[in-house]
Amino acid sequence: MLLYLNIGDEIMITVKDVEHVAKLARLELTEEEKEKFTKQLGDVLKHVDAMNEVDTSQVEPMAHAIDFVNVMRDDKVYYEQTKEELLKNAPDEEDGFFRVPKIN
């Protein structure tokens, strides 16, 4: 699916695109919200398109903006729960597993 179309300086996103994304996210939007989000997403895409004009050919790819050393502590298990203890929290359990509603 075409999310946006770059025509000259204009980036176009349609209400149909917003409806598609809302459907994927299982959101129900009013007509007002669809129009509002169409404009907002279009504005975001314009900003992204503006960033594409910046010359980054001399910039080295990186994962973080600053150098990082692993700042996390080691994981330590202080109390390990049994499967039975964990399943006590389940609203519904079947054959030793959490039972959850089917998603269509």
Gaussian input, Z-matrix of N, CA and C with variables (Angstrom, degrees):
# hf/3-21g

backbone

0 1
 N
 C     1     B1
 C     2     B2     1     A1
 N     3     B3     2     A2     1     D1
 C     4     B4     3     A3     2     D2
 C     5     B5     4     A4     3     D3
 N     6     B6     5     A5     4     D4
 C     7     B7     6     A6     5     D5
 C     8     B8     7     A7     6     D6
 N     9     B9     8     A8     7     D7
 C    10    B10     9     A9     8     D8
 C    11    B11    10    A10     9     D9
 N    12    B12    11    A11    10    D10
 C    13    B13    12    A12    11    D11
 C    14    B14    13    A13    12    D12
 N    15    B15    14    A14    13    D13
 C    16    B16    15    A15    14    D14
 C    17    B17    16    A16    15    D15
 N    18    B18    17    A17    16    D16
 C    19    B19    18    A18    17    D17
 C    20    B20    19    A19    18    D18
 N    21    B21    20    A20    19    D19
 C    22    B22    21    A21    20    D20
 C    23    B23    22    A22    21    D21
 N    24    B24    23    A23    22    D22
 C    25    B25    24    A24    23    D23
 C    26    B26    25    A25    24    D24
 N    27    B27    26    A26    25    D25
 C    28    B28    27    A27    26    D26
 C    29    B29    28    A28    27    D27
 N    30    B30    29    A29    28    D28
 C    31    B31    30    A30    29    D29
 C    32    B32    31    A31    30    D30
 N    33    B33    32    A32    31    D31
 C    34    B34    33    A33    32    D32
 C    35    B35    34    A34    33    D33
 N    36    B36    35    A35    34    D34
 C    37    B37    36    A36    35    D35
 C    38    B38    37    A37    36    D36
 N    39    B39    38    A38    37    D37
 C    40    B40    39    A39    38    D38
 C    41    B41    40    A40    39    D39
 N    42    B42    41    A41    40    D40
 C    43    B43    42    A42    41    D41
 C    44    B44    43    A43    42    D42
 N    45    B45    44    A44    43    D43
 C    46    B46    45    A45    44    D44
 C    47    B47    46    A46    45    D45
 N    48    B48    47    A47    46    D46
 C    49    B49    48    A48    47    D47
 C    50    B50    49    A49    48    D48
 N    51    B51    50    A50    49    D49
 C    52    B52    51    A51    50    D50
 C    53    B53    52    A52    51    D51
 N    54    B54    53    A53    52    D52
 C    55    B55    54    A54    53    D53
 C    56    B56    55    A55    54    D54
 N    57    B57    56    A56    55    D55
 C    58    B58    57    A57    56    D56
 C    59    B59    58    A58    57    D57
 N    60    B60    59    A59    58    D58
 C    61    B61    60    A60    59    D59
 C    62    B62    61    A61    60    D60
 N    63    B63    62    A62    61    D61
 C    64    B64    63    A63    62    D62
 C    65    B65    64    A64    63    D63
 N    66    B66    65    A65    64    D64
 C    67    B67    66    A66    65    D65
 C    68    B68    67    A67    66    D66
 N    69    B69    68    A68    67    D67
 C    70    B70    69    A69    68    D68
 C    71    B71    70    A70    69    D69
 N    72    B72    71    A71    70    D70
 C    73    B73    72    A72    71    D71
 C    74    B74    73    A73    72    D72
 N    75    B75    74    A74    73    D73
 C    76    B76    75    A75    74    D74
 C    77    B77    76    A76    75    D75
 N    78    B78    77    A77    76    D76
 C    79    B79    78    A78    77    D77
 C    80    B80    79    A79    78    D78
 N    81    B81    80    A80    79    D79
 C    82    B82    81    A81    80    D80
 C    83    B83    82    A82    81    D81
 N    84    B84    83    A83    82    D82
 C    85    B85    84    A84    83    D83
 C    86    B86    85    A85    84    D84
 N    87    B87    86    A86    85    D85
 C    88    B88    87    A87    86    D86
 C    89    B89    88    A88    87    D87
 N    90    B90    89    A89    88    D88
 C    91    B91    90    A90    89    D89
 C    92    B92    91    A91    90    D90
 N    93    B93    92    A92    91    D91
 C    94    B94    93    A93    92    D92
 C    95    B95    94    A94    93    D93
 N    96    B96    95    A95    94    D94
 C    97    B97    96    A96    95    D95
 C    98    B98    97    A97    96    D96
 N    99    B99    98    A98    97    D97
 C   100   B100    99    A99    98    D98
 C   101   B101   100   A100    99    D99
 N   102   B102   101   A101   100   D100
 C   103   B103   102   A102   101   D101
 C   104   B104   103   A103   102   D102
 N   105   B105   104   A104   103   D103
 C   106   B106   105   A105   104   D104
 C   107   B107   106   A106   105   D105
 N   108   B108   107   A107   106   D106
 C   109   B109   108   A108   107   D107
 C   110   B110   109   A109   108   D108
 N   111   B111   110   A110   109   D109
 C   112   B112   111   A111   110   D110
 C   113   B113   112   A112   111   D111
 N   114   B114   113   A113   112   D112
 C   115   B115   114   A114   113   D113
 C   116   B116   115   A115   114   D114
 N   117   B117   116   A116   115   D115
 C   118   B118   117   A117   116   D116
 C   119   B119   118   A118   117   D117
 N   120   B120   119   A119   118   D118
 C   121   B121   120   A120   119   D119
 C   122   B122   121   A121   120   D120
 N   123   B123   122   A122   121   D121
 C   124   B124   123   A123   122   D122
 C   125   B125   124   A124   123   D123
 N   126   B126   125   A125   124   D124
 C   127   B127   126   A126   125   D125
 C   128   B128   127   A127   126   D126
 N   129   B129   128   A128   127   D127
 C   130   B130   129   A129   128   D128
 C   131   B131   130   A130   129   D129
 N   132   B132   131   A131   130   D130
 C   133   B133   132   A132   131   D131
 C   134   B134   133   A133   132   D132
 N   135   B135   134   A134   133   D133
 C   136   B136   135   A135   134   D134
 C   137   B137   136   A136   135   D135
 N   138   B138   137   A137   136   D136
 C   139   B139   138   A138   137   D137
 C   140   B140   139   A139   138   D138
 N   141   B141   140   A140   139   D139
 C   142   B142   141   A141   140   D140
 C   143   B143   142   A142   141   D141
 N   144   B144   143   A143   142   D142
 C   145   B145   144   A144   143   D143
 C   146   B146   145   A145   144   D144
 N   147   B147   146   A146   145   D145
 C   148   B148   147   A147   146   D146
 C   149   B149   148   A148   147   D147
 N   150   B150   149   A149   148   D148
 C   151   B151   150   A150   149   D149
 C   152   B152   151   A151   150   D150
 N   153   B153   152   A152   151   D151
 C   154   B154   153   A153   152   D152
 C   155   B155   154   A154   153   D153
 N   156   B156   155   A155   154   D154
 C   157   B157   156   A156   155   D155
 C   158   B158   157   A157   156   D156
 N   159   B159   158   A158   157   D157
 C   160   B160   159   A159   158   D158
 C   161   B161   160   A160   159   D159
 N   162   B162   161   A161   160   D160
 C   163   B163   162   A162   161   D161
 C   164   B164   163   A163   162   D162
 N   165   B165   164   A164   163   D163
 C   166   B166   165   A165   164   D164
 C   167   B167   166   A166   165   D165
 N   168   B168   167   A167   166   D166
 C   169   B169   168   A168   167   D167
 C   170   B170   169   A169   168   D168
 N   171   B171   170   A170   169   D169
 C   172   B172   171   A171   170   D170
 C   173   B173   172   A172   171   D171
 N   174   B174   173   A173   172   D172
 C   175   B175   174   A174   173   D173
 C   176   B176   175   A175   174   D174
 N   177   B177   176   A176   175   D175
 C   178   B178   177   A177   176   D176
 C   179   B179   178   A178   177   D177
 N   180   B180   179   A179   178   D178
 C   181   B181   180   A180   179   D179
 C   182   B182   181   A181   180   D180
 N   183   B183   182   A182   181   D181
 C   184   B184   183   A183   182   D182
 C   185   B185   184   A184   183   D183
 N   186   B186   185   A185   184   D184
 C   187   B187   186   A186   185   D185
 C   188   B188   187   A187   186   D186
 N   189   B189   188   A188   187   D187
 C   190   B190   189   A189   188   D188
 C   191   B191   190   A190   189   D189
 N   192   B192   191   A191   190   D190
 C   193   B193   192   A192   191   D191
 C   194   B194   193   A193   192   D192
 N   195   B195   194   A194   193   D193
 C   196   B196   195   A195   194   D194
 C   197   B197   196   A196   195   D195
 N   198   B198   197   A197   196   D196
 C   199   B199   198   A198   197   D197
 C   200   B200   199   A199   198   D198
 N   201   B201   200   A200   199   D199
 C   202   B202   201   A201   200   D200
 C   203   B203   202   A202   201   D201
 N   204   B204   203   A203   202   D202
 C   205   B205   204   A204   203   D203
 C   206   B206   205   A205   204   D204
 N   207   B207   206   A206   205   D205
 C   208   B208   207   A207   206   D206
 C   209   B209   208   A208   207   D207
 N   210   B210   209   A209   208   D208
 C   211   B211   210   A210   209   D209
 C   212   B212   211   A211   210   D210
 N   213   B213   212   A212   211   D211
 C   214   B214   213   A213   212   D212
 C   215   B215   214   A214   213   D213
 N   216   B216   215   A215   214   D214
 C   217   B217   216   A216   215   D215
 C   218   B218   217   A217   216   D216
 N   219   B219   218   A218   217   D217
 C   220   B220   219   A219   218   D218
 C   221   B221   220   A220   219   D219
 N   222   B222   221   A221   220   D220
 C   223   B223   222   A222   221   D221
 C   224   B224   223   A223   222   D222
 N   225   B225   224   A224   223   D223
 C   226   B226   225   A225   224   D224
 C   227   B227   226   A226   225   D225
 N   228   B228   227   A227   226   D226
 C   229   B229   228   A228   227   D227
 C   230   B230   229   A229   228   D228
 N   231   B231   230   A230   229   D229
 C   232   B232   231   A231   230   D230
 C   233   B233   232   A232   231   D231
 N   234   B234   233   A233   232   D232
 C   235   B235   234   A234   233   D233
 C   236   B236   235   A235   234   D234
 N   237   B237   236   A236   235   D235
 C   238   B238   237   A237   236   D236
 C   239   B239   238   A238   237   D237
 N   240   B240   239   A239   238   D238
 C   241   B241   240   A240   239   D239
 C   242   B242   241   A241   240   D240
 N   243   B243   242   A242   241   D241
 C   244   B244   243   A243   242   D242
 C   245   B245   244   A244   243   D243
 N   246   B246   245   A245   244   D244
 C   247   B247   246   A246   245   D245
 C   248   B248   247   A247   246   D246
 N   249   B249   248   A248   247   D247
 C   250   B250   249   A249   248   D248
 C   251   B251   250   A250   249   D249
 N   252   B252   251   A251   250   D250
 C   253   B253   252   A252   251   D251
 C   254   B254   253   A253   252   D252
 N   255   B255   254   A254   253   D253
 C   256   B256   255   A255   254   D254
 C   257   B257   256   A256   255   D255
 N   258   B258   257   A257   256   D256
 C   259   B259   258   A258   257   D257
 C   260   B260   259   A259   258   D258
 N   261   B261   260   A260   259   D259
 C   262   B262   261   A261   260   D260
 C   263   B263   262   A262   261   D261
 N   264   B264   263   A263   262   D262
 C   265   B265   264   A264   263   D263
 C   266   B266   265   A265   264   D264
 N   267   B267   266   A266   265   D265
 C   268   B268   267   A267   266   D266
 C   269   B269   268   A268   267   D267
 N   270   B270   269   A269   268   D268
 C   271   B271   270   A270   269   D269
 C   272   B272   271   A271   270   D270
 N   273   B273   272   A272   271   D271
 C   274   B274   273   A273   272   D272
 C   275   B275   274   A274   273   D273
 N   276   B276   275   A275   274   D274
 C   277   B277   276   A276   275   D275
 C   278   B278   277   A277   276   D276
 N   279   B279   278   A278   277   D277
 C   280   B280   279   A279   278   D278
 C   281   B281   280   A280   279   D279
 N   282   B282   281   A281   280   D280
 C   283   B283   282   A282   281   D281
 C   284   B284   283   A283   282   D282
 N   285   B285   284   A284   283   D283
 C   286   B286   285   A285   284   D284
 C   287   B287   286   A286   285   D285
 N   288   B288   287   A287   286   D286
 C   289   B289   288   A288   287   D287
 C   290   B290   289   A289   288   D288
 N   291   B291   290   A290   289   D289
 C   292   B292   291   A291   290   D290
 C   293   B293   292   A292   291   D291
 N   294   B294   293   A293   292   D292
 C   295   B295   294   A294   293   D293
 C   296   B296   295   A295   294   D294
 N   297   B297   296   A296   295   D295
 C   298   B298   297   A297   296   D296
 C   299   B299   298   A298   297   D297
 N   300   B300   299   A299   298   D298
 C   301   B301   300   A300   299   D299
 C   302   B302   301   A301   300   D300
 N   303   B303   302   A302   301   D301
 C   304   B304   303   A303   302   D302
 C   305   B305   304   A304   303   D303
 N   306   B306   305   A305   304   D304
 C   307   B307   306   A306   305   D305
 C   308   B308   307   A307   306   D306
 N   309   B309   308   A308   307   D307
 C   310   B310   309   A309   308   D308
 C   311   B311   310   A310   309   D309

   B1=1.4558
   B2=1.5264
   B3=1.3010
   B4=1.4528
   B5=1.5204
   B6=1.3356
   B7=1.4574
   B8=1.5191
   B9=1.3232
   B10=1.4551
   B11=1.5138
   B12=1.2901
   B13=1.4538
   B14=1.5136
   B15=1.3138
   B16=1.4545
   B17=1.5284
   B18=1.3163
   B19=1.4606
   B20=1.5206
   B21=1.3296
   B22=1.4679
   B23=1.5105
   B24=1.3255
   B25=1.4563
   B26=1.5230
   B27=1.3223
   B28=1.4622
   B29=1.5282
   B30=1.2991
   B31=1.4544
   B32=1.5214
   B33=1.3063
   B34=1.4549
   B35=1.5274
   B36=1.3102
   B37=1.4593
   B38=1.5263
   B39=1.2829
   B40=1.4578
   B41=1.5212
   B42=1.3173
   B43=1.4636
   B44=1.5222
   B45=1.3206
   B46=1.4661
   B47=1.5353
   B48=1.3305
   B49=1.4613
   B50=1.5301
   B51=1.3277
   B52=1.4689
   B53=1.5268
   B54=1.3171
   B55=1.4654
   B56=1.5257
   B57=1.3303
   B58=1.4605
   B59=1.5314
   B60=1.3165
   B61=1.4634
   B62=1.5253
   B63=1.3165
   B64=1.4626
   B65=1.5267
   B66=1.3101
   B67=1.4582
   B68=1.5260
   B69=1.3370
   B70=1.4696
   B71=1.5268
   B72=1.3302
   B73=1.4665
   B74=1.5255
   B75=1.3253
   B76=1.4759
   B77=1.5279
   B78=1.3262
   B79=1.4603
   B80=1.5159
   B81=1.3047
   B82=1.4571
   B83=1.5206
   B84=1.3251
   B85=1.4581
   B86=1.5227
   B87=1.3237
   B88=1.4645
   B89=1.5224
   B90=1.3223
   B91=1.4680
   B92=1.5260
   B93=1.3443
   B94=1.4733
   B95=1.5264
   B96=1.3481
   B97=1.4628
   B98=1.5266
   B99=1.3181
   B100=1.4657
   B101=1.5250
   B102=1.3222
   B103=1.4689
   B104=1.5275
   B105=1.3424
   B106=1.4603
   B107=1.5284
   B108=1.3397
   B109=1.4584
   B110=1.5244
   B111=1.3246
   B112=1.4631
   B113=1.5259
   B114=1.3347
   B115=1.4592
   B116=1.5330
   B117=1.3313
   B118=1.4621
   B119=1.5311
   B120=1.3280
   B121=1.4625
   B122=1.5235
   B123=1.3196
   B124=1.4637
   B125=1.5172
   B126=1.3400
   B127=1.4679
   B128=1.5330
   B129=1.3309
   B130=1.4612
   B131=1.5242
   B132=1.3250
   B133=1.4574
   B134=1.5236
   B135=1.3278
   B136=1.4675
   B137=1.5290
   B138=1.3347
   B139=1.4672
   B140=1.5239
   B141=1.3254
   B142=1.4689
   B143=1.5192
   B144=1.3181
   B145=1.4615
   B146=1.5289
   B147=1.3393
   B148=1.4656
   B149=1.5295
   B150=1.3188
   B151=1.4667
   B152=1.5236
   B153=1.3214
   B154=1.4597
   B155=1.5308
   B156=1.3209
   B157=1.4531
   B158=1.5263
   B159=1.3342
   B160=1.4639
   B161=1.5192
   B162=1.3316
   B163=1.4643
   B164=1.5260
   B165=1.3242
   B166=1.4588
   B167=1.5282
   B168=1.3194
   B169=1.4601
   B170=1.5287
   B171=1.3265
   B172=1.4617
   B173=1.5335
   B174=1.3195
   B175=1.4655
   B176=1.5204
   B177=1.3292
   B178=1.4577
   B179=1.5302
   B180=1.3246
   B181=1.4708
   B182=1.5256
   B183=1.3227
   B184=1.4577
   B185=1.5253
   B186=1.3053
   B187=1.4605
   B188=1.5283
   B189=1.3384
   B190=1.4617
   B191=1.5289
   B192=1.3052
   B193=1.4605
   B194=1.5194
   B195=1.3328
   B196=1.4651
   B197=1.5245
   B198=1.3433
   B199=1.4584
   B200=1.5165
   B201=1.3143
   B202=1.4528
   B203=1.5201
   B204=1.3036
   B205=1.4553
   B206=1.5162
   B207=1.3011
   B208=1.4560
   B209=1.5251
   B210=1.3152
   B211=1.4551
   B212=1.5166
   B213=1.3190
   B214=1.4516
   B215=1.5228
   B216=1.2945
   B217=1.4625
   B218=1.5227
   B219=1.3083
   B220=1.4546
   B221=1.5264
   B222=1.3168
   B223=1.4557
   B224=1.5184
   B225=1.3130
   B226=1.4630
   B227=1.5259
   B228=1.3053
   B229=1.4576
   B230=1.5152
   B231=1.3370
   B232=1.4536
   B233=1.5242
   B234=1.3305
   B235=1.4547
   B236=1.5174
   B237=1.2836
   B238=1.4572
   B239=1.5289
   B240=1.3463
   B241=1.4577
   B242=1.5228
   B243=1.3048
   B244=1.4572
   B245=1.5233
   B246=1.3035
   B247=1.4669
   B248=1.5311
   B249=1.3205
   B250=1.4660
   B251=1.5251
   B252=1.3442
   B253=1.4699
   B254=1.5247
   B255=1.3232
   B256=1.4630
   B257=1.5321
   B258=1.3154
   B259=1.4692
   B260=1.5248
   B261=1.3320
   B262=1.4715
   B263=1.5307
   B264=1.3423
   B265=1.4677
   B266=1.5222
   B267=1.3110
   B268=1.4668
   B269=1.5225
   B270=1.3432
   B271=1.4611
   B272=1.5284
   B273=1.3428
   B274=1.4533
   B275=1.5254
   B276=1.3388
   B277=1.4603
   B278=1.5188
   B279=1.3307
   B280=1.4653
   B281=1.5245
   B282=1.3069
   B283=1.4664
   B284=1.5290
   B285=1.3293
   B286=1.4575
   B287=1.5141
   B288=1.3306
   B289=1.4644
   B290=1.5243
   B291=1.3431
   B292=1.4549
   B293=1.5214
   B294=1.3053
   B295=1.4771
   B296=1.5197
   B297=1.3294
   B298=1.4603
   B299=1.5225
   B300=1.3392
   B301=1.4641
   B302=1.5168
   B303=1.3185
   B304=1.4540
   B305=1.5178
   B306=1.3262
   B307=1.4633
   B308=1.5076
   B309=1.3259
   B310=1.4758
   B311=1.4900
   A1=109.50
   A2=117.48
   A3=122.85
   A4=108.55
   A5=117.04
   A6=120.46
   A7=111.19
   A8=116.60
   A9=118.54
   A10=109.30
   A11=114.56
   A12=121.57
   A13=107.63
   A14=117.21
   A15=121.53
   A16=108.02
   A17=115.65
   A18=120.99
   A19=106.89
   A20=115.31
   A21=118.70
   A22=109.15
   A23=116.66
   A24=121.71
   A25=112.12
   A26=117.12
   A27=120.70
   A28=111.52
   A29=116.55
   A30=121.39
   A31=106.07
   A32=114.95
   A33=119.50
   A34=109.92
   A35=116.62
   A36=122.43
   A37=104.63
   A38=116.49
   A39=119.88
   A40=111.38
   A41=114.49
   A42=120.62
   A43=109.32
   A44=115.83
   A45=120.24
   A46=110.36
   A47=117.32
   A48=121.12
   A49=110.77
   A50=116.49
   A51=121.60
   A52=109.68
   A53=117.29
   A54=120.64
   A55=110.78
   A56=116.51
   A57=120.69
   A58=110.85
   A59=117.05
   A60=121.20
   A61=110.00
   A62=117.54
   A63=121.39
   A64=110.47
   A65=116.84
   A66=120.60
   A67=110.33
   A68=116.80
   A69=120.62
   A70=111.47
   A71=116.36
   A72=121.79
   A73=111.69
   A74=116.20
   A75=122.54
   A76=111.63
   A77=115.18
   A78=122.17
   A79=109.80
   A80=115.42
   A81=120.17
   A82=106.94
   A83=116.36
   A84=121.13
   A85=110.46
   A86=114.83
   A87=119.48
   A88=107.82
   A89=116.74
   A90=120.53
   A91=110.55
   A92=116.86
   A93=120.57
   A94=110.85
   A95=117.02
   A96=120.85
   A97=110.81
   A98=116.98
   A99=120.11
   A100=110.51
   A101=116.77
   A102=120.59
   A103=111.02
   A104=115.63
   A105=120.91
   A106=110.51
   A107=117.78
   A108=121.53
   A109=111.71
   A110=117.04
   A111=120.04
   A112=109.60
   A113=116.44
   A114=120.68
   A115=110.88
   A116=116.70
   A117=120.15
   A118=111.94
   A119=117.14
   A120=119.68
   A121=111.50
   A122=116.62
   A123=120.45
   A124=111.31
   A125=116.37
   A126=120.70
   A127=110.98
   A128=117.00
   A129=120.97
   A130=109.84
   A131=116.97
   A132=120.55
   A133=111.93
   A134=117.63
   A135=120.48
   A136=110.26
   A137=116.63
   A138=120.20
   A139=110.76
   A140=117.20
   A141=120.74
   A142=110.02
   A143=116.54
   A144=120.39
   A145=110.88
   A146=117.08
   A147=120.65
   A148=110.51
   A149=117.56
   A150=120.58
   A151=111.59
   A152=117.21
   A153=120.47
   A154=112.25
   A155=117.76
   A156=121.69
   A157=112.60
   A158=117.92
   A159=121.88
   A160=109.15
   A161=115.82
   A162=121.04
   A163=109.19
   A164=116.02
   A165=121.29
   A166=111.76
   A167=117.34
   A168=120.77
   A169=112.31
   A170=118.53
   A171=121.60
   A172=112.33
   A173=117.00
   A174=121.08
   A175=108.89
   A176=115.86
   A177=120.63
   A178=109.25
   A179=117.45
   A180=120.00
   A181=110.85
   A182=116.01
   A183=119.82
   A184=110.00
   A185=115.63
   A186=120.76
   A187=110.89
   A188=116.66
   A189=121.52
   A190=108.87
   A191=115.87
   A192=120.52
   A193=112.10
   A194=116.84
   A195=121.31
   A196=108.41
   A197=116.28
   A198=119.37
   A199=110.15
   A200=115.33
   A201=121.17
   A202=109.63
   A203=115.55
   A204=121.90
   A205=104.14
   A206=117.42
   A207=119.67
   A208=109.79
   A209=116.06
   A210=121.77
   A211=112.03
   A212=116.83
   A213=120.27
   A214=109.81
   A215=115.60
   A216=120.56
   A217=109.31
   A218=116.39
   A219=120.59
   A220=109.50
   A221=116.50
   A222=120.98
   A223=108.66
   A224=116.27
   A225=121.20
   A226=108.06
   A227=115.86
   A228=120.77
   A229=107.66
   A230=116.59
   A231=121.13
   A232=111.00
   A233=115.71
   A234=120.37
   A235=107.19
   A236=116.39
   A237=120.66
   A238=108.50
   A239=115.22
   A240=119.53
   A241=110.14
   A242=114.51
   A243=119.17
   A244=109.28
   A245=115.35
   A246=120.55
   A247=110.44
   A248=116.39
   A249=120.41
   A250=111.40
   A251=117.03
   A252=120.47
   A253=110.82
   A254=116.11
   A255=119.72
   A256=111.06
   A257=116.48
   A258=119.76
   A259=112.76
   A260=117.95
   A261=120.43
   A262=110.50
   A263=117.03
   A264=121.67
   A265=112.71
   A266=116.94
   A267=120.37
   A268=110.25
   A269=117.20
   A270=118.95
   A271=110.98
   A272=116.40
   A273=121.60
   A274=107.52
   A275=116.22
   A276=121.35
   A277=108.56
   A278=114.14
   A279=118.67
   A280=109.27
   A281=116.60
   A282=123.07
   A283=113.22
   A284=116.42
   A285=120.48
   A286=115.00
   A287=117.51
   A288=122.13
   A289=109.60
   A290=116.03
   A291=120.76
   A292=107.66
   A293=117.30
   A294=120.63
   A295=106.87
   A296=115.86
   A297=121.36
   A298=109.31
   A299=117.33
   A300=119.72
   A301=111.42
   A302=115.76
   A303=121.72
   A304=109.30
   A305=116.93
   A306=122.19
   A307=107.67
   A308=116.83
   A309=121.09
   A310=111.18
   D1=137.70
   D2=178.45
   D3=-81.28
   D4=114.47
   D5=-178.34
   D6=-81.61
   D7=-41.85
   D8=175.85
   D9=-145.89
   D10=157.59
   D11=-178.23
   D12=-126.23
   D13=125.05
   D14=-179.22
   D15=-94.57
   D16=109.98
   D17=178.61
   D18=-118.16
   D19=101.43
   D20=-177.39
   D21=64.32
   D22=-123.03
   D23=179.65
   D24=-92.89
   D25=-3.81
   D26=-176.16
   D27=-98.61
   D28=131.01
   D29=171.78
   D30=-106.74
   D31=124.40
   D32=-175.10
   D33=-107.39
   D34=131.81
   D35=169.86
   D36=-129.60
   D37=138.15
   D38=-174.26
   D39=-104.58
   D40=164.31
   D41=175.19
   D42=-60.49
   D43=-34.51
   D44=178.81
   D45=-61.62
   D46=-38.61
   D47=176.77
   D48=-62.90
   D49=-43.43
   D50=179.20
   D51=-64.14
   D52=-41.36
   D53=178.13
   D54=-61.92
   D55=-39.47
   D56=179.41
   D57=-64.06
   D58=-46.33
   D59=179.42
   D60=-64.46
   D61=-40.92
   D62=178.55
   D63=-62.07
   D64=-40.20
   D65=178.76
   D66=-63.49
   D67=-44.11
   D68=178.28
   D69=-61.36
   D70=-35.48
   D71=-179.20
   D72=-88.46
   D73=1.30
   D74=-179.00
   D75=56.91
   D76=46.22
   D77=177.99
   D78=-108.77
   D79=140.74
   D80=172.76
   D81=-104.08
   D82=119.68
   D83=-177.75
   D84=-113.45
   D85=145.02
   D86=173.17
   D87=-78.27
   D88=167.66
   D89=177.49
   D90=-60.99
   D91=-38.62
   D92=178.09
   D93=-61.71
   D94=-43.64
   D95=-179.98
   D96=-65.49
   D97=-38.74
   D98=178.78
   D99=-60.65
   D100=-45.13
   D101=178.72
   D102=-64.34
   D103=-43.62
   D104=-179.27
   D105=-61.81
   D106=-47.24
   D107=-177.63
   D108=-70.63
   D109=-30.53
   D110=175.89
   D111=-61.08
   D112=-46.02
   D113=178.94
   D114=-65.96
   D115=-45.93
   D116=-178.16
   D117=-62.48
   D118=-45.07
   D119=178.70
   D120=-65.52
   D121=-36.52
   D122=175.52
   D123=-61.32
   D124=-41.30
   D125=178.42
   D126=-64.50
   D127=-41.17
   D128=178.27
   D129=-61.83
   D130=-44.25
   D131=-179.59
   D132=-65.33
   D133=-31.89
   D134=175.57
   D135=-64.13
   D136=-41.70
   D137=178.42
   D138=-64.85
   D139=-42.17
   D140=177.96
   D141=-61.99
   D142=-42.32
   D143=179.31
   D144=-63.12
   D145=-36.72
   D146=178.04
   D147=-64.38
   D148=-35.60
   D149=178.65
   D150=-68.21
   D151=-26.02
   D152=178.14
   D153=-65.77
   D154=-18.00
   D155=-179.29
   D156=-82.24
   D157=-11.36
   D158=-179.42
   D159=-78.07
   D160=132.50
   D161=179.09
   D162=-77.70
   D163=110.72
   D164=178.98
   D165=-112.44
   D166=17.14
   D167=-175.84
   D168=-64.18
   D169=-25.43
   D170=-179.26
   D171=-98.73
   D172=6.37
   D173=-178.29
   D174=-97.23
   D175=127.71
   D176=179.50
   D177=-76.54
   D178=133.32
   D179=178.42
   D180=-60.56
   D181=144.22
   D182=-179.63
   D183=-147.88
   D184=159.52
   D185=177.87
   D186=-90.61
   D187=-27.48
   D188=-179.03
   D189=-134.78
   D190=155.05
   D191=179.89
   D192=-71.28
   D193=-24.75
   D194=177.71
   D195=-126.49
   D196=158.51
   D197=177.76
   D198=-66.61
   D199=135.62
   D200=179.93
   D201=-122.46
   D202=139.08
   D203=168.27
   D204=-110.57
   D205=147.62
   D206=-176.94
   D207=-53.57
   D208=111.10
   D209=-176.67
   D210=-101.74
   D211=8.88
   D212=-177.34
   D213=-91.10
   D214=149.35
   D215=176.63
   D216=-82.56
   D217=162.87
   D218=176.17
   D219=-68.01
   D220=142.95
   D221=175.05
   D222=-74.88
   D223=128.67
   D224=177.86
   D225=-128.47
   D226=131.37
   D227=177.57
   D228=-86.89
   D229=118.82
   D230=179.17
   D231=-96.08
   D232=-35.04
   D233=178.88
   D234=-148.69
   D235=116.67
   D236=-178.72
   D237=-97.63
   D238=121.74
   D239=-179.59
   D240=-83.69
   D241=147.06
   D242=176.98
   D243=-82.01
   D244=163.23
   D245=178.47
   D246=-59.08
   D247=-40.13
   D248=-179.90
   D249=-63.56
   D250=-40.23
   D251=178.16
   D252=-63.89
   D253=-41.16
   D254=-179.79
   D255=-67.14
   D256=-40.42
   D257=-178.21
   D258=-69.57
   D259=-17.43
   D260=174.97
   D261=-62.05
   D262=-25.97
   D263=180.00
   D264=-83.44
   D265=-9.37
   D266=-175.92
   D267=-74.18
   D268=131.97
   D269=175.25
   D270=-65.90
   D271=-28.30
   D272=177.97
   D273=-149.96
   D274=138.42
   D275=-176.35
   D276=-134.39
   D277=143.10
   D278=178.54
   D279=-144.37
   D280=123.11
   D281=177.89
   D282=52.67
   D283=37.76
   D284=177.36
   D285=81.73
   D286=14.23
   D287=179.26
   D288=-126.79
   D289=155.31
   D290=171.56
   D291=-66.64
   D292=131.49
   D293=175.55
   D294=-101.80
   D295=126.76
   D296=-177.92
   D297=-125.11
   D298=158.65
   D299=179.14
   D300=-63.70
   D301=146.61
   D302=176.42
   D303=-67.94
   D304=139.24
   D305=176.99
   D306=-104.53
   D307=127.14
   D308=-179.62
   D309=-83.57

